[in-house]
Amino acid sequence: MTPIGLTQEVKIVVERFSNGCGAYPLGSQGVVVGEGDTYDEALQDVTSTIRFHGETFGDEVLKNDSPVLDALVAEAKIAV
């Protein structure tokens, strides 16, 4: 387990819906999600969930070997 006081960088995706927000970390092992009425609430919830996930299952589940550097959202018009 990571000693208290040390931090680990985690990339998190936050999605906004008409009824709130959902968030999840990229590259984690297992299902880790958070939710809230706002972006900040979802981010706070998933951060807490990530910490709990690591404490419960060990730091190995938080090791991120994912090659993803960033997640971007784009819109495109496609004729169908």
CYANA upper distance limits for C-alpha pairs under 8 A (distance plus 0.5 A):
  1 MET  CA     54 GLY  CA      8.02
  1 MET  CA     55 GLU  CA      7.47
  1 MET  CA     58 GLY  CA      6.25
  1 MET  CA     59 ASP  CA      5.75
  2 THR  CA      6 LEU  CA      7.17
  2 THR  CA     59 ASP  CA      7.12
 10 VAL  CA     25 PRO  CA      7.08
 10 VAL  CA     26 LEU  CA      7.97
 11 LYS  CA     25 PRO  CA      6.13
 11 LYS  CA     26 LEU  CA      6.18
 11 LYS  CA     70 ASP  CA      8.20
 12 ILE  CA     23 ALA  CA      7.17
 12 ILE  CA     24 TYR  CA      6.03
 12 ILE  CA     25 PRO  CA      4.66
 12 ILE  CA     26 LEU  CA      6.41
 12 ILE  CA     43 LEU  CA      8.47
 13 VAL  CA     23 ALA  CA      5.94
 13 VAL  CA     24 TYR  CA      5.93
 13 VAL  CA     25 PRO  CA      6.61
 13 VAL  CA     26 LEU  CA      7.54
 13 VAL  CA     71 ALA  CA      7.88
 14 VAL  CA     21 CYS  CA      7.21
 14 VAL  CA     22 GLY  CA      6.18
 14 VAL  CA     23 ALA  CA      4.71
 14 VAL  CA     24 TYR  CA      7.20
 14 VAL  CA     39 TYR  CA      7.42
 14 VAL  CA     42 ALA  CA      7.76
 14 VAL  CA     43 LEU  CA      7.65
 15 GLU  CA     21 CYS  CA      6.00
 15 GLU  CA     22 GLY  CA      5.72
 15 GLU  CA     23 ALA  CA      6.61
 16 ARG  CA     20 GLY  CA      6.54
 16 ARG  CA     21 CYS  CA      4.87
 16 ARG  CA     22 GLY  CA      7.05
 16 ARG  CA     39 TYR  CA      7.81
 17 PHE  CA     21 CYS  CA      6.19
 17 PHE  CA     22 GLY  CA      8.35
 19 ASN  CA     37 ASP  CA      7.53
 20 GLY  CA     35 GLU  CA      7.88
 20 GLY  CA     36 GLY  CA      6.31
 20 GLY  CA     37 ASP  CA      4.72
 20 GLY  CA     38 THR  CA      6.44
 21 CYS  CA     35 GLU  CA      6.05
 21 CYS  CA     36 GLY  CA      5.88
 21 CYS  CA     37 ASP  CA      6.38
 21 CYS  CA     38 THR  CA      6.36
 21 CYS  CA     39 TYR  CA      6.47
 21 CYS  CA     42 ALA  CA      6.34
 22 GLY  CA     33 VAL  CA      7.55
 22 GLY  CA     34 GLY  CA      6.21
 22 GLY  CA     35 GLU  CA      4.89
 22 GLY  CA     36 GLY  CA      7.18
 22 GLY  CA     42 ALA  CA      6.33
 23 ALA  CA     33 VAL  CA      6.08
 23 ALA  CA     34 GLY  CA      5.54
 23 ALA  CA     35 GLU  CA      6.60
 23 ALA  CA     42 ALA  CA      6.34
 23 ALA  CA     43 LEU  CA      6.91
 23 ALA  CA     46 VAL  CA      6.62
 24 TYR  CA     32 VAL  CA      6.50
 24 TYR  CA     33 VAL  CA      5.15
 24 TYR  CA     34 GLY  CA      6.90
 24 TYR  CA     46 VAL  CA      6.95
 25 PRO  CA     32 VAL  CA      7.51
 25 PRO  CA     33 VAL  CA      8.02
 25 PRO  CA     46 VAL  CA      8.37
 25 PRO  CA     50 ILE  CA      8.49
 26 LEU  CA     64 ASN  CA      8.38
 26 LEU  CA     66 SER  CA      8.12
 26 LEU  CA     68 VAL  CA      8.37
 27 GLY  CA     63 LYS  CA      8.49
 27 GLY  CA     64 ASN  CA      5.85
 27 GLY  CA     65 ASP  CA      7.52
 27 GLY  CA     66 SER  CA      5.92
 28 SER  CA     32 VAL  CA      8.05
 28 SER  CA     61 VAL  CA      6.66
 28 SER  CA     62 LEU  CA      5.86
 28 SER  CA     63 LYS  CA      7.39
 28 SER  CA     64 ASN  CA      6.65
 29 GLN  CA     61 VAL  CA      5.49
 29 GLN  CA     62 LEU  CA      7.16
 30 GLY  CA     61 VAL  CA      7.82
 32 VAL  CA     46 VAL  CA      7.75
 32 VAL  CA     49 THR  CA      7.07
 32 VAL  CA     50 ILE  CA      6.98
 32 VAL  CA     53 HIS  CA      7.87
 33 VAL  CA     46 VAL  CA      6.10
 33 VAL  CA     49 THR  CA      7.46
 34 GLY  CA     42 ALA  CA      5.96
 34 GLY  CA     43 LEU  CA      7.55
 34 GLY  CA     44 GLN  CA      8.41
 34 GLY  CA     45 ASP  CA      5.40
 34 GLY  CA     46 VAL  CA      4.48
 34 GLY  CA     47 THR  CA      8.25
 34 GLY  CA     49 THR  CA      7.22
 35 GLU  CA     41 GLU  CA      7.44
 35 GLU  CA     42 ALA  CA      4.79
 35 GLU  CA     43 LEU  CA      8.12
 35 GLU  CA     45 ASP  CA      6.63
 35 GLU  CA     46 VAL  CA      7.49
 36 GLY  CA     40 ASP  CA      8.23
 36 GLY  CA     41 GLU  CA      5.24
 36 GLY  CA     42 ALA  CA      4.80
 36 GLY  CA     43 LEU  CA      8.50
 36 GLY  CA     45 ASP  CA      7.63
 37 ASP  CA     41 GLU  CA      6.87
 37 ASP  CA     42 ALA  CA      7.62
 38 THR  CA     42 ALA  CA      6.74
 39 TYR  CA     43 LEU  CA      6.64
 40 ASP  CA     44 GLN  CA      6.56
 41 GLU  CA     45 ASP  CA      6.53
 42 ALA  CA     46 VAL  CA      6.61
 43 LEU  CA     47 THR  CA      6.58
 44 GLN  CA     48 SER  CA      6.79
 45 ASP  CA     49 THR  CA      6.67
 46 VAL  CA     50 ILE  CA      6.47
 47 THR  CA     51 ARG  CA      6.79
 48 SER  CA     52 PHE  CA      6.74
 49 THR  CA     53 HIS  CA      6.50
 50 ILE  CA     54 GLY  CA      6.72
 50 ILE  CA     62 LEU  CA      8.43
 51 ARG  CA     55 GLU  CA      6.73
 52 PHE  CA     56 THR  CA      6.50
 53 HIS  CA     57 PHE  CA      6.47
 53 HIS  CA     58 GLY  CA      8.09
 53 HIS  CA     61 VAL  CA      8.32
 54 GLY  CA     58 GLY  CA      5.37
 54 GLY  CA     59 ASP  CA      5.62
 54 GLY  CA     60 GLU  CA      8.26
 54 GLY  CA     61 VAL  CA      7.02
 54 GLY  CA     62 LEU  CA      6.82
 55 GLU  CA     59 ASP  CA      7.76
 57 PHE  CA     61 VAL  CA      7.14
 58 GLY  CA     62 LEU  CA      8.31
 59 ASP  CA     63 LYS  CA      7.16
